[in-house]
Amino acid sequence: MARLSEQEIALVRSRASIVDVLSHYISLNKKGRNYVALCPFHDDHNPSMSISEDKQIYKCFVCGAGGNVFTFVSNYEKISFIEAVYKVAEYTGVTLSTPLEQANVQRMDPHIATLHRLLKEMIQYTQYELDTEEGALAKRYLEKRLLNEEIIKRFQIGYNPHEDSVYQYLHAKEFDDADMVEVGVANLFGARMMDRFANRVVIPIHDAYGNPVGFTARRLDDRSQEAKYINTAETTIYHKGNLLFNYHRVKEQVKQNNRVFLVEGAMDVLAFEKADIHTALATLGTACTKEQLQLLKALHAVITVCYDGDAAGQNATYKFAKQAITAGLPIEIVNNTTGLDPDEIVDTYGKEELCRLCEKTISYVDFLFSYLQKRYNLENYTQKKEYAMEIAQVIAQVHDSFERKNYYLRLKELSGFDMEVSEEKTQEKKEKEPYQKKQYLLLPKTGRERAEYEILSQMLIGVAAAELFKEELGFFKDDDSNKLAMYIIDYYRTHDHISVSELYDQIPQERVRDLLLSVAQWELAPAVVKQDVLQEAIRKVKACILQDKIQALNEKAKNVSDPLGKAAIAKEKNQLIAQRNELIQKEGSR
């Protein structure tokens, strides 16, 4: 299959103006040398995204979203990196040599590609087995659950026969035993390889790009003592906390529908499918992680939470909603008081009941009014006060003044506390405080961090700074700073000047990429390399390194009882102190 060359990607990057491309999606306003905009990746009301035309990068200093022109288009449109390259090429008038349908393959490690191919073969085999005589019981089970052929095919549901059928099939396809164990589809039992999901209905789980990474499998015999459901364990390509079941399908559907449903399990997603609702996602029973929140953010849709109606489901709703509000996600909550999960609702009352229930959404504040009454005793003064304070904190974040006022009135009726008065006093105090310019950029907190920012920012400006870093320092204590410095030095081997946008695409680690954006957008960065400032920052870092060594010797001395040993440590420590003081004196004499 043809691939898009790095040279062509670089051509598109060089021809694209980040200001022109982002203007297709959001409104930009000029502010000094940069542009600012409302960030589309969180619920933004004051422009918190900064766009640098010089460096061809953007960064939101509230939610942390950032990158170059490809990153923005990929995240905004919910498309792959390669698709974003073609989209930007279209905007900039660059004609690429390879059609999108031939080039749209992920750039990935060959071993990872093999693991994906193995799972695709297993999916095909289990789909075939579902329609065989041996798979008849599994087929009847799916029919009993009202899963029609269309849903079965769309979700690639299959049947894993008894014992080692999948293993034998994949072995015949010349896949290695080690790879089958690595992705969790077969294991060694005694002296024999056996299927992990034998005699189960298997539902494939995919990553955000549609690559198969694992399975959730349901037993067929409910009299069995085995677990009703088993999922793929953590593997090289399956990390449960990084995935949302059905995400790769929903990200296409959501382009026409600004609402998604968040449920607990794969069968709940299928329940929504039975009700002809195609925008349900599942956390697969886990508490929502930071990575899953980022995936939800990228959808730019209202998240409608429809967890189970029992106590555990309500607790999970509360925990997720707190995370979502903190992350700036717009949410609604299905008022599920049935005590059942979505799949049970469809099986018991029919798909129409689930559809009706999903129209009965309530706000997070409405949910709290009811939910927190089960956590707090409103007959107890202290607990009633805590109840009022927790709800008032959320009400204060409601943007609609009419809704906010009504919530405060309702809270007063329930608790007797007038929390609106408290908010007004806080607001008056804020208004009396002298105006301070809003600071979006997060500056380094310590002297060492600031010195490292100074060095890195100057390394981005000119090769002379990178050379001085190599000669006089060579490394940072902070691992991310150290990696970024190495990427910068490596970039200078083939370039005379740094393109932050291009360097960003060459860095695989997300934390290091974020650091690059923060350093590149640092307000205190000089316009040109300043040798005196750079030398001072290097001395500061050296002094900090010496201080770390001194501290290590102090700890070592605590465990040494031998007088000669203590004397040797003291001598080494005094030498380090002298070196540190010399650096500090040089710094102070400037």
C-alpha positions as CSV (number, residue, x, y, z in Angstrom):
1,M,0.0,0.0,0.0
2,A,1.3,3.5,-0.9
3,R,2.4,5.8,1.8
4,L,2.6,9.6,2.0
5,S,6.2,10.6,2.2
6,E,7.6,12.7,5.0
7,Q,8.8,15.2,2.4
8,E,5.2,15.7,1.2
9,I,4.0,16.2,4.8
10,A,6.7,18.7,5.3
11,L,5.7,20.5,2.1
12,V,2.1,20.8,3.3
13,R,3.3,22.0,6.7
14,S,5.5,24.7,5.2
15,R,2.8,26.0,2.9
16,A,0.1,26.1,5.5
17,S,-0.6,29.2,7.6
18,I,-2.0,28.2,10.9
19,V,-4.0,31.5,11.1
20,D,-5.6,30.9,7.7
21,V,-6.4,27.2,8.5
22,L,-7.8,27.8,12.0
23,S,-9.9,30.6,10.6
24,H,-11.9,28.0,8.7
25,Y,-13.1,26.6,12.1
26,I,-13.0,29.4,14.8
27,S,-12.8,33.2,15.0
28,L,-9.4,34.6,15.7
29,N,-8.5,38.1,17.1
30,K,-5.1,39.8,16.7
31,K,-3.4,40.5,20.0
32,G,0.1,41.8,19.8
33,R,2.3,39.4,17.7
34,N,-0.1,36.5,18.3
35,Y,-3.8,35.7,17.8
36,V,-6.3,34.6,20.5
37,A,-9.5,32.7,20.3
38,L,-12.1,30.9,22.3
39,C,-10.8,27.3,22.7
40,P,-13.1,24.8,21.0
41,F,-11.8,22.0,23.1
42,H,-13.4,23.0,26.3
43,D,-16.3,25.2,27.5
44,D,-14.4,28.5,27.0
45,H,-16.0,31.9,27.7
46,N,-12.8,34.1,27.8
47,P,-10.3,33.6,24.9
48,S,-7.7,31.2,26.4
49,M,-6.2,29.8,23.2
50,S,-3.1,31.6,21.9
51,I,-2.0,31.1,18.2
52,S,1.5,32.0,17.2
53,E,1.8,32.8,13.5
54,D,5.6,32.9,13.7
55,K,6.0,29.5,15.3
56,Q,2.9,28.0,13.6
57,I,1.6,26.5,16.9
58,Y,-1.4,27.0,19.2
59,K,-1.8,26.4,22.9
60,C,-4.8,26.7,25.3
61,F,-3.5,27.6,28.8
62,V,-6.7,26.5,30.5
63,C,-7.4,22.9,29.1
64,G,-3.9,22.3,27.8
65,A,-4.9,21.6,24.1
66,G,-2.1,22.5,21.8
67,G,-0.1,21.5,18.7
68,N,0.4,22.6,15.1
69,V,-2.0,22.9,12.2
70,F,-2.3,19.1,11.7
71,T,-3.0,18.6,15.4
72,F,-5.8,21.2,15.4
73,V,-7.6,19.8,12.3
74,S,-7.2,16.2,13.5
75,N,-8.7,17.0,17.0
76,Y,-11.4,19.4,15.7
77,E,-12.7,17.2,13.0
78,K,-12.0,13.9,14.9
79,I,-9.9,12.5,12.1
80,S,-6.6,10.8,11.9
81,F,-3.2,12.5,11.4
82,I,-3.0,11.5,7.8
83,E,-6.5,12.7,7.0
84,A,-5.7,16.0,8.6
85,V,-2.6,16.3,6.3
86,Y,-4.9,15.9,3.3
87,K,-7.4,18.4,4.7
88,V,-4.7,21.0,5.2
89,A,-3.3,20.3,1.8
90,E,-6.7,21.0,0.3
91,Y,-6.8,24.4,2.1
92,T,-3.3,25.3,0.9
93,G,-3.7,24.1,-2.7
94,V,-1.0,21.4,-2.4
95,T,-1.7,18.3,-4.6
96,L,-0.4,15.1,-3.0
97,S,0.9,12.2,-5.1
98,T,-1.0,9.5,-3.3
99,P,-4.8,9.4,-3.0
100,L,-6.2,9.6,0.5
101,E,-7.7,6.1,0.4
102,Q,-4.3,4.6,-0.4
103,A,-2.3,6.7,2.1
104,N,-4.7,6.6,5.0
105,V,-2.9,4.1,7.1
106,Q,-1.4,4.8,10.5
107,R,2.3,5.1,10.8
108,M,3.0,2.4,13.4
109,D,5.5,-0.2,14.6
110,P,5.5,-3.3,12.3
111,H,5.0,-5.5,15.4
112,I,1.9,-3.5,16.5
113,A,0.6,-3.8,12.9
114,T,1.0,-7.6,13.2
115,L,-1.0,-7.7,16.4
116,H,-3.8,-5.7,14.8
117,R,-3.8,-8.1,11.8
118,L,-3.9,-11.1,14.1
119,L,-7.0,-9.8,15.9
120,K,-8.7,-8.9,12.5
121,E,-8.2,-12.6,11.5
122,M,-9.7,-13.8,14.7
123,I,-12.7,-11.5,14.3
124,Q,-13.3,-12.9,10.8
125,Y,-13.0,-16.4,12.1
126,T,-15.4,-15.9,15.0
127,Q,-17.9,-14.2,12.7
128,Y,-17.8,-17.2,10.4
129,E,-18.2,-19.6,13.4
130,L,-21.3,-17.8,14.6
131,D,-23.2,-19.0,11.4
132,T,-22.0,-22.7,11.7
133,E,-23.9,-25.5,13.4
134,E,-21.6,-25.3,16.4
135,G,-22.4,-21.6,16.7
136,A,-26.1,-22.1,16.7
137,L,-26.4,-21.8,20.5
138,A,-24.5,-18.5,20.4
139,K,-26.8,-17.3,17.5
140,R,-29.9,-18.1,19.5
141,Y,-28.5,-16.3,22.5
142,L,-28.0,-13.1,20.4
143,E,-31.5,-13.4,18.9
144,K,-33.0,-13.8,22.4
145,R,-31.2,-10.5,23.3
146,L,-32.9,-8.9,20.2
147,L,-29.7,-8.4,18.4
148,N,-30.5,-8.5,14.7
149,E,-28.1,-9.3,11.8
150,E,-27.4,-5.6,11.1
151,I,-26.2,-5.0,14.7
152,I,-24.2,-8.3,14.7
153,K,-22.4,-7.3,11.5
154,R,-21.8,-3.7,12.5
155,F,-20.2,-4.7,15.7
156,Q,-18.5,-7.8,14.3
157,I,-19.9,-10.0,17.0
158,G,-18.8,-13.6,16.8
159,Y,-18.5,-17.0,18.5
160,N,-15.3,-18.5,19.9
161,P,-15.8,-22.3,19.8
162,H,-14.7,-24.7,22.5
163,E,-11.1,-25.3,23.6
164,D,-8.4,-24.3,21.0
165,S,-10.3,-23.6,17.8
166,V,-9.1,-19.9,17.5
167,Y,-5.5,-20.9,18.4
168,Q,-5.5,-23.6,15.7
169,Y,-6.9,-21.2,13.1
170,L,-4.4,-18.5,13.9
171,H,-1.6,-21.0,14.1
172,A,-2.5,-22.2,10.6
173,K,-2.4,-18.6,9.5
174,E,1.3,-18.6,10.7
175,F,0.9,-16.3,13.6
176,D,3.3,-16.8,16.5
177,D,2.2,-18.3,19.8
178,A,3.9,-15.4,21.6
179,D,1.8,-12.9,19.7
180,M,-1.4,-14.7,20.5
181,V,-0.4,-14.7,24.2
182,E,0.6,-11.0,24.0
183,V,-2.8,-9.9,22.7
184,G,-4.6,-12.2,25.2
185,V,-6.5,-14.5,22.8
186,A,-4.7,-17.8,23.8
187,N,-2.7,-19.0,26.8
188,L,-0.6,-22.0,27.7
189,F,-2.5,-24.4,30.0
190,G,-0.2,-27.2,31.1
191,A,1.5,-28.3,27.9
192,R,-1.2,-27.1,25.6
193,M,-2.3,-23.7,24.1
194,M,-6.0,-23.0,24.7
195,D,-8.3,-20.2,23.7
196,R,-8.9,-17.4,26.3
197,F,-12.5,-16.9,25.3
198,A,-13.6,-20.5,24.5
199,N,-17.3,-21.1,24.2
200,R,-18.3,-17.5,24.5
201,V,-19.9,-14.8,22.4
202,V,-17.1,-12.3,21.6
203,I,-17.5,-8.6,20.9
204,P,-14.4,-6.8,19.5
205,I,-13.1,-3.7,21.2
206,H,-11.3,-1.1,19.0
207,D,-9.1,1.9,19.6
208,A,-10.0,5.4,18.5
209,Y,-8.7,4.7,14.9
210,G,-10.8,1.6,14.5
211,N,-7.9,-0.9,15.1
212,P,-9.0,-4.0,17.0
213,V,-7.3,-4.2,20.4
214,G,-9.2,-6.7,22.5
215,F,-12.6,-8.4,23.3
216,T,-15.4,-8.5,25.8
217,A,-16.8,-12.0,26.0
218,R,-20.1,-13.3,27.4
219,R,-20.6,-16.9,28.6
220,L,-23.4,-18.9,27.1
221,D,-24.3,-21.2,29.9
222,D,-25.7,-19.2,32.8
223,R,-25.5,-22.3,35.0
224,S,-21.7,-22.1,34.8
225,Q,-19.6,-20.9,37.7
226,E,-17.4,-18.9,35.3
227,A,-17.6,-15.1,35.2
228,K,-20.5,-13.9,33.1
229,Y,-18.2,-11.4,31.2
230,I,-14.5,-11.5,30.8
231,N,-12.4,-8.8,29.0
232,T,-9.0,-8.7,27.5
233,A,-6.4,-8.0,30.2
234,E,-3.9,-5.2,29.8
235,T,-1.7,-5.9,26.8
236,T,0.7,-4.1,24.5
237,I,-2.2,-2.6,22.5
238,Y,-5.1,-2.9,25.0
239,H,-5.1,-0.3,27.8
240,K,-8.6,-0.2,29.2
241,G,-8.2,3.3,30.7
242,N,-7.3,4.7,27.3
243,L,-10.3,3.4,25.4
244,L,-14.0,4.0,25.0
245,F,-16.0,1.2,23.5
246,N,-17.6,2.2,20.1
247,Y,-15.6,5.5,20.0
248,H,-14.4,4.9,16.4
249,R,-18.0,4.6,15.2
250,V,-19.4,7.4,17.3
251,K,-16.8,10.0,16.2
252,E,-18.3,9.7,12.7
253,Q,-21.9,9.7,13.8
254,V,-21.5,12.7,16.1
255,K,-20.6,15.0,13.2
256,Q,-24.4,14.9,12.4
257,N,-25.5,14.7,16.1
258,N,-24.2,16.9,18.8
259,R,-25.1,14.4,21.6
260,V,-23.5,11.2,22.8
261,F,-24.5,8.8,25.5
262,L,-22.0,7.5,28.1
263,V,-22.9,4.0,29.5
264,E,-21.0,1.4,31.5
265,G,-20.8,-1.7,29.4
266,A,-20.7,-3.0,25.8
267,M,-24.1,-4.6,26.2
268,D,-25.5,-1.2,27.2
269,V,-24.1,0.3,23.9
270,L,-25.9,-2.5,22.0
271,A,-29.1,-1.7,23.9
272,F,-28.9,1.8,22.4
273,E,-28.3,0.3,19.0
274,K,-31.5,-1.8,19.4
275,A,-33.3,1.5,20.1
276,D,-31.8,2.9,16.9
277,I,-29.5,5.3,18.8
278,H,-26.0,5.1,17.4
279,T,-24.0,7.5,19.6
280,A,-23.5,5.4,22.8
281,L,-20.0,4.9,24.3
282,A,-18.9,2.7,27.2
283,T,-16.2,3.0,29.7
284,L,-16.3,-0.8,30.1
285,G,-17.1,-0.6,33.8
286,T,-14.1,1.5,34.8
287,A,-14.1,4.8,36.6
288,C,-13.5,7.5,33.9
289,T,-9.8,8.3,33.4
290,K,-8.0,11.4,32.2
291,E,-7.4,9.8,28.9
292,Q,-11.1,8.9,28.4
293,L,-12.0,12.5,29.3
294,Q,-9.7,13.7,26.6
295,L,-11.4,11.4,24.1
296,L,-14.8,12.8,25.1
297,K,-13.5,16.4,24.8
298,A,-12.4,15.7,21.3
299,L,-16.0,14.9,20.3
300,H,-17.2,18.5,21.0
301,A,-20.6,17.2,22.0
302,V,-22.9,17.2,25.0
303,I,-22.2,14.1,27.1
304,T,-25.4,12.5,28.3
305,V,-24.7,10.1,31.2
306,C,-26.8,7.0,31.2
307,Y,-25.2,4.7,33.8
308,D,-27.1,2.0,35.6
309,G,-30.1,3.0,37.7
310,D,-28.9,1.1,40.9
311,A,-26.9,2.7,43.7
312,A,-23.6,1.8,42.2
313,G,-24.6,3.4,38.9
314,Q,-25.7,6.6,40.7
315,N,-22.4,6.7,42.6
316,A,-20.5,6.3,39.3
317,T,-22.6,9.1,37.7
318,Y,-21.7,11.4,40.6
319,K,-18.0,10.7,40.3
320,F,-18.0,11.1,36.5
321,A,-20.0,14.3,36.6
322,K,-17.5,15.9,39.1
323,Q,-14.6,15.0,36.8
324,A,-16.5,16.2,33.7
325,I,-17.4,19.6,35.2
326,T,-13.8,20.1,36.3
327,A,-12.6,19.3,32.8
328,G,-15.1,21.7,31.2
329,L,-17.3,19.0,29.6
330,P,-20.9,19.9,28.9
331,I,-23.0,17.1,30.5
332,E,-26.6,16.1,31.0
333,I,-27.8,13.1,33.1
334,V,-30.6,10.6,32.2
335,N,-32.9,10.5,35.1
336,N,-32.8,6.7,35.5
337,T,-34.7,5.8,38.6
338,T,-35.7,2.3,37.4
339,G,-32.8,0.5,39.2
340,L,-32.0,-1.2,35.8
341,D,-29.2,-0.8,33.3
342,P,-30.1,0.3,29.7
343,D,-29.8,-3.3,28.4
344,E,-32.3,-4.5,31.1
345,I,-34.6,-1.6,30.3
346,V,-34.9,-2.7,26.7
347,D,-35.2,-6.4,27.6
348,T,-37.9,-5.7,30.2
349,Y,-39.9,-2.8,28.8
350,G,-38.8,-2.5,25.1
351,K,-36.7,-0.1,23.1
352,E,-39.4,2.6,23.3
353,E,-39.0,2.9,27.0
354,L,-35.2,3.5,26.7
355,C,-35.9,6.2,24.1
356,R,-38.5,7.9,26.4
357,L,-36.1,7.7,29.3
358,C,-33.3,9.3,27.3
359,E,-35.5,12.3,26.6
360,K,-35.9,12.8,30.4
361,T,-32.5,14.4,31.1
362,I,-31.7,16.6,34.0
363,S,-28.8,19.0,34.8
364,Y,-25.9,18.1,37.1
365,V,-27.4,20.5,39.7
366,D,-30.8,18.8,39.5
367,F,-29.0,15.4,39.9
368,L,-27.1,16.7,43.0
369,F,-30.3,18.0,44.7
370,S,-31.6,14.4,44.8
371,Y,-28.4,12.3,45.0
372,L,-26.8,14.2,47.8
373,Q,-29.9,13.8,50.0
374,K,-28.9,10.2,50.2
375,R,-25.4,11.1,51.3
376,Y,-26.2,13.8,53.8
377,N,-28.7,13.7,56.7
378,L,-30.6,17.0,56.3
379,E,-32.0,16.6,59.9
380,N,-28.4,17.2,61.1
381,Y,-27.3,20.9,61.1
382,T,-23.7,20.2,60.2
383,Q,-24.5,17.8,57.4
384,K,-27.2,20.1,56.1
385,K,-24.7,22.9,55.9
386,E,-22.2,20.7,54.0
387,Y,-25.0,19.7,51.6
388,A,-25.8,23.3,50.9
389,M,-22.2,24.3,50.4
390,E,-21.5,21.4,48.0
391,I,-24.5,22.3,45.8
392,A,-23.8,26.0,46.0
393,Q,-20.3,25.5,44.6
394,V,-21.8,23.9,41.5
395,I,-24.6,26.5,41.2
396,A,-22.1,29.3,41.2
397,Q,-20.6,27.8,37.9
398,V,-24.0,27.9,36.1
399,H,-23.7,30.6,33.4
400,D,-27.4,31.3,33.0
401,S,-28.4,33.9,35.6
402,F,-32.1,32.9,35.5
403,E,-31.3,29.2,36.2
404,R,-28.7,30.1,38.9
405,K,-31.2,32.3,40.8
406,N,-33.9,29.5,40.7
407,Y,-31.4,26.9,41.9
408,Y,-30.5,29.2,44.9
409,L,-34.1,29.6,45.8
410,R,-34.6,25.8,45.6
411,L,-31.6,25.3,47.8
412,K,-32.8,27.8,50.4
413,E,-36.2,26.0,50.6
414,L,-34.5,22.7,51.2
415,S,-31.8,23.7,53.6
416,G,-32.7,27.1,55.0
417,F,-29.4,28.6,53.9
418,D,-29.4,31.6,51.6
419,M,-26.2,30.7,49.5
420,E,-27.0,33.4,46.9
421,V,-26.2,36.1,49.5
422,S,-22.9,34.4,50.2
423,E,-22.1,34.4,46.4
424,E,-23.0,38.1,46.1
425,K,-20.7,39.1,49.0
426,T,-17.9,37.1,47.3
427,Q,-18.6,38.8,44.0
428,E,-18.6,42.3,45.7
429,K,-15.2,41.5,47.3
430,K,-13.8,40.5,43.9
431,E,-15.0,43.6,42.3
432,K,-13.3,45.8,44.9
433,E,-10.0,44.1,44.4
434,P,-7.7,46.0,42.0
435,Y,-7.8,44.8,38.4
436,Q,-5.1,42.4,37.4
437,K,-4.3,41.3,33.9
438,K,-5.3,37.7,33.4
439,Q,-2.2,35.5,33.0
440,Y,-2.7,32.5,30.8
441,L,0.8,31.3,30.6
442,L,1.9,29.1,33.5
443,L,5.4,30.2,34.4
444,P,8.0,27.9,36.0
445,K,7.6,27.7,39.7
446,T,11.2,27.4,41.0
447,G,14.5,29.0,40.2
448,R,15.7,25.8,38.6
449,E,12.6,25.4,36.4
450,R,12.8,29.0,35.3
451,A,16.5,28.5,34.4
452,E,15.7,25.3,32.4
453,Y,12.9,27.2,30.6
454,E,15.5,30.0,29.8
455,I,18.0,27.5,28.4
456,L,15.4,25.6,26.4
457,S,13.8,28.7,25.0
458,Q,17.2,30.0,23.8
459,M,18.0,26.6,22.3
460,L,14.9,26.9,20.2
461,I,16.1,30.3,19.0
462,G,19.6,29.5,17.8
463,V,22.1,26.6,17.4
464,A,24.7,28.6,19.5
465,A,22.6,28.1,22.6
466,A,22.3,24.4,21.9
467,E,26.1,24.1,21.5
468,L,26.7,25.9,24.7
469,F,24.2,23.6,26.5
470,K,26.1,20.5,25.2
471,E,29.5,21.9,26.2
472,E,28.8,23.3,29.6
473,L,25.8,21.3,31.0
474,G,24.7,18.4,28.8
475,F,21.6,17.3,30.8
476,F,18.7,18.4,33.0
477,K,17.4,16.7,36.1
478,D,13.8,16.9,34.7
479,D,13.3,14.0,32.3
480,D,10.9,15.8,30.0
481,S,13.3,18.8,29.8
482,N,16.2,16.5,29.1
483,K,14.3,14.7,26.3
484,L,13.2,18.0,24.7
485,A,16.8,19.2,24.8
486,M,18.0,16.0,23.0
487,Y,15.3,16.4,20.3
488,I,16.4,20.0,19.7
489,I,20.0,19.0,19.4
490,D,19.1,16.2,17.1
491,Y,17.0,18.6,14.9
492,Y,20.0,21.0,14.5
493,R,22.0,18.1,12.9
494,T,20.0,18.5,9.7
495,H,18.6,22.1,10.1
496,D,20.0,25.5,10.6
497,H,16.9,26.9,12.3
498,I,14.1,25.4,14.4
499,S,10.6,25.0,13.0
500,V,8.6,24.4,16.2
501,S,5.7,23.1,14.2
502,E,7.9,20.5,12.4
503,L,9.7,19.6,15.6
504,Y,6.4,19.0,17.4
505,D,5.5,16.3,14.8
506,Q,8.8,14.5,15.4
507,I,8.3,14.1,19.2
508,P,6.2,11.1,20.2
509,Q,5.8,11.7,23.9
510,E,2.8,13.9,24.8
511,R,4.4,15.4,27.9
512,V,7.5,16.5,25.9
513,R,5.3,17.9,23.2
514,D,3.3,20.0,25.8
515,L,6.6,21.2,27.2
516,L,7.8,22.3,23.8
517,L,4.6,24.3,23.3
518,S,4.9,25.9,26.7
519,V,8.5,26.9,26.2
520,A,7.9,28.1,22.7
521,Q,5.0,30.4,23.9
522,W,6.9,31.6,27.1
523,E,6.3,35.3,27.4
524,L,9.8,35.9,28.9
525,A,11.7,34.2,26.1
526,P,14.2,36.5,24.3
527,A,13.9,37.2,20.6
528,V,17.6,36.3,20.0
529,V,20.2,34.2,21.8
530,K,21.6,36.2,24.8
531,Q,24.8,34.6,25.9
532,D,25.0,36.4,29.3
533,V,21.5,35.4,30.3
534,L,22.1,31.8,29.0
535,Q,25.3,31.5,31.0
536,E,23.6,32.7,34.1
537,A,20.8,30.1,33.6
538,I,23.4,27.3,33.1
539,R,25.2,28.4,36.3
540,K,21.9,28.3,38.2
541,V,21.2,24.7,37.0
542,K,24.7,23.7,37.8
543,A,24.3,25.1,41.3
544,C,21.1,23.1,41.8
545,I,22.8,19.9,40.6
546,L,25.6,20.5,43.2
547,Q,22.9,21.2,45.9
548,D,21.3,17.8,45.0
549,K,24.7,16.1,45.5
550,I,25.2,17.9,48.8
551,Q,21.8,16.8,50.0
552,A,22.5,13.2,48.9
553,L,25.7,13.2,51.0
554,N,23.8,14.5,54.0
555,E,21.5,11.5,53.7
556,K,24.4,9.2,53.2
557,A,26.2,10.5,56.3
558,K,23.2,9.6,58.5
559,N,23.8,5.9,57.8
560,V,27.6,6.0,58.3
561,S,29.0,5.5,61.8
562,D,32.7,5.1,61.0
563,P,34.6,8.3,61.8
564,L,36.9,8.0,58.8
565,G,33.9,7.4,56.5
566,K,32.2,10.5,58.0
567,A,35.3,12.5,57.5
568,A,35.6,11.5,53.8
569,I,31.9,12.4,53.2
570,A,32.5,15.8,55.0
571,K,35.5,16.5,52.8
572,E,33.6,15.7,49.6
573,K,30.7,17.8,50.8
574,N,32.9,20.8,51.5
575,Q,34.3,20.6,48.0
576,L,30.8,20.6,46.5
577,I,29.8,23.5,48.8
578,A,32.8,25.5,47.6
579,Q,31.9,24.9,44.0
580,R,28.3,25.8,44.5
581,N,29.1,29.0,46.4
582,E,31.5,30.0,43.6
583,L,28.7,29.6,41.0
584,I,26.3,31.6,43.3
585,Q,28.9,34.4,43.7
586,K,29.3,34.6,39.9
587,E,25.6,34.8,39.5
588,G,25.2,37.4,42.3
589,S,28.1,39.6,40.9
590,R,26.3,40.2,37.6
